[in-house]
Amino acid sequence: MFFTEFFPLIPSQRKQLKENYRILQQVVDLVATEYQQKPYEDLLLPAEHLSMIRVINGQEFYFSAEAYTLLKDGTLCFCIDVKGLPTLFGIKPSYHFYMRPDGSIYF
């Protein structure tokens, strides 16, 4: 009852917003493979150079990507955020991975 009082969406709207999140998760997973194939040095570029807009199935998606931390051993922590569709509470998926200077990746 509490949820519907403050968020008066009809069930079909909630279903669509949940489906939008699923779509965003799929596209960020797809684009993440491209970033994982980039050379280590390229991933150290500022977010302004790594972020992009991509049209997938006629829908524009905006990807914000950056190495947000560089560990002492040279491992970079990389994050990709996506937006382009409305979701329940505005929550959008993110994708994180870690790349060592030798190019190997772990999660």
Phi, psi and omega in degrees: 000316181304313182302311184288336177292319183266340180229077187283061177268144175284156184307323180293328177292316178299319179298318180294319179295322176292321177295321177300319178298318180299318178296315179300320179297319179296316183288326178290324176297319180296311182290331180300325179297327177294316179294323180294338180272352180286151175296150180310313183298324179295326181286350177275353179295157178297158181304328180300331180269337185264337182285155183203168172245135180225137175261122180231122182053039176080001181249133176279133175236140182250124182247122174256120185227138178194154170277113186266345177211142174241114183284165182301327181277003179095353178295132176256142178260122188242139182228139175235122175251150182228145170213164182153345177224146176289145178227166178299125182064009180074012181283129181241149180284155174232158178232130181236141170210167181238135179236130176277161179303335179278001178092353179286148187239144170217167185241000000 
